[in-house]
Amino acid sequence: MIDVATGVAGPNEAAWGRAVDLLCAAKTVVLACHIGPDGDALGSMLSLGLALERLGTDVVCSWGSETLVLPATYAGLLPGQHLLRPPAEVPQVPDCLVALDTASLDRLGLLAPLTGTAKETLVIDHHATNTHFGTFELVDPSSAATAVLVAELIQRLGVTLDAELAVGLYVGITTDTGSFRFSATTPDVHRLAAQLLATGIRHDEIARAIYDTHDFGYVKLLGEALSRASLERDAVGGRGLVWTYTTADEMTGHGLRMDQIEGIIDGVRVTAQAEVAVLLKGDLDGTYKVSTRSKGAIDMSLICGQFHGGGHRFAAGFTAHGSVDETMAQLRAALSAAVPLSG
């Protein structure tokens, strides 16, 4: 399949066959996802890890931070957490490194050097901004989530999709489609979701854990962030911009971590008068983690790419090293010069 927006073709039969042969032949496999992992990265990685474990493969899962702290949303939800290891404990010369949901080498963090020591590096991803850093890849920008590709791979490996594997795959799909609201949600996505639900997983419990369960500190911080939200109707070529920010002191004062406050952007992006929504989240290192959303007219992956970030057309982010005012001035300029998408 060719993605109409990018002109990039997805994996063909030969690519799928090579991926299966590669993983079946590998005795040691390291699965790695991007730093600051989301539901698609974690769900894809752990489900594939469990599938490979069933095939008798020596497999570990990790991401490139010194200490692994699973986001609170997923800690009580995802099977396969026994496979997680910090970077210092993963095999340094594996037969295969599999990078999941990771568009560029730098997003592997401390695990990036493994691409130079692993015998093969397989990249499985759906970002249109993928830089093709592996020795082999299953990259499909038309795929709604990396979990969609992993589900196909698991079945091609001959492993039955049961409830244990389905949870992570469903988490990946529902998070990257915005609970099936985003335009990437195709009939095939719904068919795969139905196949996963048929294993007996509780989609209502998964949805509640991801979207409807927050610490009370989050509720307080959400109120503070929304109270200072700004609407700029003339920005983005007259399409409108809404934005707000949180500080590191507020985050820690409410007993929260960075992974617990991403959902604040959803409270901002509902603004009817704004095409683009922006949330700047102050971090402990003095930077701001910037989350952006578009309703369809602006490709936010291109905007955030100008600031060494990335993501998807309608949801992307980057790390800002300047102040809130400086960062917003730079974003306004980039958004003003953006070419609207045609469809």
Phi, psi and omega per residue, in radians:
M1 nan 2.485 3.112
I2 -1.924 2.260 3.113
D3 -1.279 2.155 -3.038
V4 -1.180 -0.443 -3.112
A5 -1.397 -0.537 -3.047
T6 -1.946 -0.360 -3.066
G7 1.289 0.203 -3.097
V8 -1.651 2.276 3.140
A9 -1.458 2.526 3.073
G10 -1.449 -3.066 -3.087
P11 -1.104 2.435 3.017
N12 -1.691 -3.113 -3.089
E13 -1.079 -0.645 3.135
A14 -1.118 -0.674 3.132
A15 -1.161 -0.769 3.092
W16 -1.054 -0.764 -3.134
G17 -1.092 -0.700 3.135
R18 -1.171 -0.688 3.121
A19 -1.084 -0.763 3.111
V20 -1.079 -0.815 3.140
D21 -1.069 -0.723 -3.120
L22 -1.085 -0.831 -3.094
L23 -1.261 -0.605 3.119
C24 -1.201 -0.518 -3.125
A25 -1.468 -0.395 -3.064
A26 -1.297 2.333 3.080
K27 -1.593 -0.620 3.098
T28 -2.132 2.239 -3.111
V29 -2.305 2.303 2.999
V30 -1.874 2.126 3.041
L31 -1.725 2.232 -3.110
A32 -2.280 2.408 3.012
C33 -2.054 3.102 -3.065
H34 -1.268 2.707 3.082
I35 -1.105 2.648 -3.041
G36 1.058 0.912 -2.967
P37 -1.150 2.536 3.070
D38 -1.838 -2.983 -3.072
G39 -1.120 -0.651 3.139
D40 -1.201 -0.767 3.140
A41 -1.081 -0.864 -3.093
L42 -1.215 -0.805 -3.111
G43 -1.099 -0.736 3.115
S44 -1.113 -0.812 -3.078
M45 -1.117 -0.856 -3.060
L46 -1.231 -0.634 3.117
S47 -1.168 -0.747 3.091
L48 -1.150 -0.662 3.096
G49 -1.041 -0.776 3.120
L50 -1.116 -0.681 3.133
A51 -1.123 -0.769 3.136
L52 -1.174 -0.640 3.084
E53 -1.033 -0.689 3.116
R54 -1.140 -0.456 3.116
L55 -1.467 -0.001 3.117
G56 1.567 0.193 -3.132
T57 -1.368 2.474 2.999
D58 -1.398 1.775 -2.992
V59 -2.223 2.441 3.008
V60 -2.287 2.719 3.139
C61 -2.132 2.531 -3.103
S62 -2.859 3.016 2.867
W63 -2.505 2.892 -2.853
G64 -1.480 0.790 3.002
S65 -1.931 2.638 -3.076
E66 -1.033 -0.748 3.085
T67 -2.088 2.425 -3.136
L68 -1.665 2.003 3.046
V69 -2.079 1.881 -3.123
L70 -1.149 2.278 3.086
P71 -0.888 2.402 -3.033
A72 -0.964 -0.597 -3.127
T73 -1.005 -0.611 -3.002
Y74 -1.818 -0.126 -3.030
A75 -1.069 -0.677 -3.135
G76 -1.749 0.249 -2.983
L77 -2.040 -0.745 -2.941
L78 -1.596 2.209 2.970
P79 -1.246 2.779 3.051
G80 1.648 0.144 -3.077
Q81 -1.191 -0.290 3.079
H82 -1.160 -0.241 3.132
L83 -1.488 -0.160 -3.057
L84 -1.305 2.355 3.063
R85 -2.412 2.515 3.023
P86 -1.181 2.760 -3.082
P87 -0.914 -0.623 -3.099
A88 -1.166 -0.281 -3.067
E89 -1.887 0.084 3.138
V90 -1.520 2.666 3.082
P91 -1.004 2.343 -3.072
Q92 -1.493 -0.316 3.103
V93 -2.294 1.160 -3.113
P94 -1.292 2.782 3.033
D95 -1.123 -0.609 -3.120
C96 -2.578 2.309 2.940
L97 -1.792 2.223 3.084
V98 -1.969 2.022 3.114
A99 -1.702 2.084 -3.046
L100 -1.958 2.334 3.059
D101 1.032 0.525 -3.029
T102 -2.132 2.000 -2.998
A103 -1.477 -0.390 -3.098
S104 -2.574 2.751 -3.040
L105 -1.043 -0.679 -3.096
D106 -1.098 -0.420 -3.130
R107 -1.297 -0.133 3.026
L108 -1.430 -0.181 3.092
G109 1.004 -2.247 -3.081
L110 -1.158 -0.242 -3.131
L111 -1.601 -0.057 -3.126
A112 -0.979 -0.678 3.140
P113 -1.051 -0.346 3.139
L114 -1.115 -0.395 3.099
T115 -1.155 -0.316 3.104
G116 -1.658 -0.232 -3.110
T117 -1.962 -0.437 3.111
A118 -1.189 2.559 3.132
K119 -1.167 -0.604 3.068
E120 -2.463 2.566 3.017
T121 -2.135 1.988 3.116
L122 -1.763 2.166 3.117
V123 -1.810 2.171 3.079
I124 -2.082 2.000 -2.972
D125 -2.774 2.824 3.087
H126 -2.250 0.230 3.109
H127 -1.396 2.298 3.077
A128 -1.148 -0.345 -3.128
T129 -1.568 0.184 -3.113
N130 -1.012 2.364 -3.064
T131 -1.678 0.082 3.013
H132 1.004 0.992 -3.054
F133 -1.623 -0.019 -3.116
G134 -1.587 3.080 3.010
T135 -1.480 -0.259 3.140
F136 -2.765 2.718 -3.059
E137 -2.653 2.679 2.892
L138 -2.153 1.548 -3.079
V139 -2.093 2.195 -3.132
D140 -2.447 1.728 -3.122
P141 -1.121 -0.299 3.117
S142 -1.443 -0.157 -3.136
S143 -1.334 2.402 -3.097
A144 -1.168 -0.456 -3.099
A145 -2.791 2.715 3.018
T146 -1.061 -0.546 3.126
A147 -1.040 -0.521 3.093
V148 -1.122 -0.764 3.110
L149 -1.157 -0.706 -3.132
V150 -1.156 -0.668 3.095
A151 -1.045 -0.749 3.098
E152 -1.104 -0.750 -3.114
L153 -1.135 -0.757 3.137
I154 -1.025 -0.767 -3.135
Q155 -1.183 -0.646 3.094
R156 -1.199 -0.439 3.060
L157 -1.320 -0.135 3.118
G158 1.484 0.282 3.131
V159 -1.686 2.276 -3.113
T160 -1.248 2.307 3.075
L161 -1.348 1.750 3.081
D162 -1.874 -3.057 -3.051
A163 -1.067 -0.653 -3.113
E164 -1.074 -0.744 3.130
L165 -1.342 -0.560 -3.026
A166 -1.186 -0.554 -3.097
V167 -0.999 -0.936 -3.116
G168 -1.085 -0.693 3.128
L169 -1.150 -0.725 3.119
Y170 -1.156 -0.702 3.080
V171 -1.023 -0.787 3.136
G172 -1.070 -0.744 -3.104
I173 -1.231 -0.812 -3.067
T174 -1.187 -0.593 3.136
T175 -1.267 -0.728 -3.087
D176 -1.410 -0.199 3.012
T177 -1.787 0.088 -3.102
G178 1.054 0.819 -3.077
S179 1.036 0.762 3.050
F180 1.194 0.463 3.128
R181 -1.750 -0.409 -3.034
F182 -1.387 2.835 -3.043
S183 -1.165 -0.291 3.125
A184 -1.284 -0.116 -3.132
T185 -1.335 1.844 -3.093
T186 -1.847 2.986 3.018
P187 -0.969 -0.653 3.114
D188 -1.110 -0.615 3.103
V189 -1.120 -0.770 3.118
H190 -1.141 -0.642 3.108
R191 -1.138 -0.718 3.097
L192 -1.143 -0.727 3.107
A193 -1.036 -0.718 3.115
A194 -1.108 -0.691 3.103
Q195 -1.094 -0.700 3.133
L196 -1.212 -0.715 3.123
L197 -1.121 -0.538 -3.134
A198 -1.155 -0.253 3.089
T199 -1.348 -0.186 3.111
G200 1.808 0.100 3.125
I201 -1.185 2.672 -3.122
R202 -1.665 1.648 -3.106
H203 -1.132 -0.516 3.122
D204 -1.174 -0.685 3.112
E205 -1.207 -0.656 3.098
I206 -1.108 -0.814 -3.138
A207 -1.092 -0.704 -3.140
R208 -1.114 -0.734 -3.128
A209 -1.143 -0.657 -3.062
I210 -1.427 -0.789 -2.953
Y211 -1.857 -0.423 -2.956
D212 -2.129 0.350 3.122
T213 -2.313 2.029 3.137
H214 -2.464 2.634 2.987
D215 -1.109 2.604 -3.135
F216 -1.047 -0.543 3.072
G217 -1.020 -0.592 3.085
Y218 -1.109 -0.749 3.139
V219 -1.048 -0.749 3.134
K220 -1.145 -0.759 -3.129
L221 -1.183 -0.656 3.079
L222 -1.012 -0.769 3.122
G223 -1.067 -0.732 3.137
E224 -1.136 -0.745 -3.134
A225 -1.141 -0.744 -3.120
L226 -1.214 -0.539 -3.106
S227 -1.159 -0.399 3.139
R228 -1.973 0.300 3.090
A229 -1.106 2.488 -3.128
S230 -2.066 2.372 3.087
L231 -1.926 2.151 3.102
E232 -2.021 1.659 -3.013
R233 -1.137 -0.522 -3.057
D234 -1.554 -0.132 -3.129
A235 -1.255 2.949 3.124
V236 0.953 0.807 3.111
G237 1.100 0.555 3.132
G238 1.538 0.031 -3.141
R239 -1.482 -0.314 3.050
G240 1.704 2.497 3.128
L241 -2.357 2.285 3.023
V242 -2.115 2.402 -3.088
W243 -2.668 2.771 3.041
T244 -2.745 -3.110 -3.106
Y245 -2.626 2.820 2.972
T246 -2.241 2.766 3.124
T247 -1.900 2.808 3.096
A248 -1.097 -0.666 3.133
D249 -1.121 -0.673 3.101
E250 -1.139 -0.760 -3.129
M251 -1.038 -0.902 -3.116
T252 -1.240 -0.562 3.120
G253 -1.109 -0.498 3.094
H254 -1.658 0.143 3.087
G255 1.226 0.575 -3.069
L256 -1.962 2.795 3.000
R257 -1.948 2.902 -3.106
M258 -1.008 -0.677 -3.095
D259 -1.193 -0.227 -3.101
Q260 -1.614 -0.072 -3.025
I261 -2.062 0.103 -3.139
E262 -1.025 -0.601 -3.072
G263 -1.115 -0.221 3.136
I264 -1.040 -0.561 3.139
I265 -1.039 -0.517 -3.133
D266 -1.227 -0.475 3.072
G267 -1.324 -0.314 -3.109
V268 -1.652 -0.698 -2.973
R269 -1.254 -0.158 3.113
V270 -1.264 -0.126 -3.090
T271 -1.024 2.087 -3.059
A272 -1.144 -0.522 -3.040
Q273 -1.533 0.111 -3.057
A274 -2.224 2.209 3.031
E275 -1.284 -0.666 -3.066
V276 -2.065 2.395 3.054
A277 -2.089 2.482 -3.104
V278 -2.350 2.370 3.036
L279 -2.218 2.155 3.052
L280 -1.810 2.107 -3.083
K281 -1.941 1.942 3.138
G282 -1.143 2.268 -3.119
D283 -1.891 2.894 -3.061
L284 -1.156 -0.381 -3.125
D285 -1.535 0.115 3.105
G286 1.605 -0.102 3.111
T287 -1.568 3.038 2.989
Y288 -2.092 2.247 3.016
K289 -1.546 2.041 -2.995
V290 -1.799 2.136 3.059
S291 -1.885 2.388 3.132
T292 -2.279 2.636 3.085
R293 -2.418 2.537 3.058
S294 -2.210 2.604 3.113
K295 -1.528 -0.060 3.061
G296 2.444 -0.324 -3.066
A297 -1.557 -0.351 -3.052
I298 -2.152 2.334 3.086
D299 -1.477 1.761 -3.071
M300 -1.271 -0.352 3.078
S301 -1.156 -0.598 3.091
L302 -1.257 -0.683 3.116
I303 -1.115 -0.890 -3.103
C304 -1.204 -0.467 3.067
G305 -1.085 -0.484 3.091
Q306 -1.169 -0.317 -3.136
F307 -1.981 0.462 3.094
H308 1.130 0.492 3.045
G309 -1.950 -2.750 3.135
G310 3.106 -2.959 -3.126
G311 2.550 -2.397 -3.114
H312 -2.005 3.021 -3.103
R313 -0.997 -0.711 -3.021
F314 -1.914 0.054 3.110
A315 -2.678 1.972 -3.088
A316 -2.636 3.033 -3.106
G317 -2.820 3.031 3.096
F318 -2.827 2.985 3.072
T319 -1.820 2.203 -3.139
A320 -1.834 2.400 -3.123
H321 -1.824 -0.074 3.109
G322 -1.694 -2.988 3.129
S323 -1.351 3.019 3.081
V324 -1.037 -0.824 -3.106
D325 -1.114 -0.753 3.136
E326 -1.108 -0.774 -3.113
T327 -1.127 -0.763 -3.141
M328 -1.166 -0.597 3.087
A329 -1.104 -0.737 3.124
Q330 -1.174 -0.688 3.127
L331 -1.169 -0.736 3.117
R332 -1.000 -0.747 -3.119
A333 -1.136 -0.760 -3.135
A334 -1.149 -0.702 -3.135
L335 -1.216 -0.594 3.118
S336 -1.125 -0.581 -3.100
A337 -1.588 -0.056 -3.070
A338 -1.187 2.479 3.063
V339 -1.581 2.121 -3.118
P340 -1.089 2.555 3.071
L341 -1.220 2.613 -3.058
S342 -1.447 -0.333 -3.076
G343 -2.772 nan nan
